[in-house]
């Protein structure tokens, strides 16, 4: 029985080491996914801010444009170009922000997939035993 005990302890120690390494790997994956999700939200917020600022500036220039519409020739052209530029920027930024928002979150998707693979592998080992 004394011969079986060191072998059993070594096996348990190996199992514990493997389990800890597996958990550490999964936690590192969770950390990476959380960082990616934070980056996605920061990008979404930045594009939303750009859309709002460009929209406000576009509306302001539109107001000035309409006010000066009856004045001389070149000022109207310049105001019209700037108005169009800001409104197009607002439209593009808004479209990008909506696309990012509709993409949805992929938070922890890779971790869940890895855990499913681990579970399937463990079930296959149980079926073989």
N, C-alpha and C positions, 0 to 999 in steps of 0.2 A: 504494500500500500504506500510505502514511503517513496517508491519509484514513480507512482502515478501522480502523487501530489505535486512535485516540481513541474511535471509535464502539464498538469491541469492549470497550475498557477501561471506558467508561461503562456499557455493558450489563452487564459483569461486576460492576462496582461496584453497580449497581442490583440485580442478582440477589443479591449478598452482603448488601446492606442489607435486602432483603426477607426473606432467609433468617434473618438475625439478629433482625429484628422478629418473625418467625413463632416462632422458638425462645423469645424473651423472652415472648411472649404465652402460649405453652404452659407455660412454667415458672411464670408468674404463676397460671395456672389450676391447676397442680399444687399450688402453695402454698395457694390457697384451699381446694382439696379436702382437703388435709392438715389445715388448721385446722378444717374442718367435721367431719372424722373424729375429731379430738382432742376437740372439743366433744361429740360423740356418746358417746365413751367416758367423759368426765367425767360426763355426765348419767346414763349407765348405772351408773357406780360410786356416784354419790350416791343414786340410787334403791335400789341394793342395800344401802347402809349404812342407809338409812331402814328398809328391810324388816327387816334384822337387829336394829336397835335396837328397833323397834316389836315385833318378835316376842319378843325377850328380855323387854321390859317387860310384854308381854301374858302371857307365861308366869309372870313373877313375880307379877303381879296375880292370875292364876288360882290360883296357890298360896296367896296370902293369902286370896283369895275362898273357896277350899275350907276353909281353916283357920277362917275366921270364920263359915262358913255356919251354924253352930249358935248363933251369938250373937244379939243383939237385932235388931230389924227394919231400921232405916235404914242401918246400916253395911254390911249385906250388899247392899242396893240400890246404894249408891255404889260399892262394890268391883266389883259386877257390871257397872255402866255403864262404869267405867274399863277393866275387862278387855275388854269388848266393843269399846270404842273403840280400844284398842291393837291388838287382834287384827285388827280391820277395817282399820286403817291398815297393818299388816304385810301383809295380804292384797292391798290395793290397790297398795302399793309393790312388792311382789313381782311382781304381774301386770304392772305398767308396766315393770319391769326385764326380765321375760321377753319382753315384746313388743318392747322395744328390742333385746334380744339376738337375737331371731328375725328382726328386720328385715334383718339382715346389713349388711355394709359396702358403701358405694357409693364407696369410696376410688378416685379417679382415673377414675371412669366417664365424666365429662364430657371429660376430657383424651383418653381413648382414643377416644371418639366423634369428637372434633375431629380427631385424627390419622387416623382412618379416612376422614373427609371429605376431609382434605388428600390422602391417598393416592389416593382415588377421583378427585379433581380432577386430580391429576398424571397418573393413568392415562388420563383422558379427553383431556388435552392431548397426551399421547404418541400416542394413537390418531388424533387429528386431524392431527398432524404428518406 
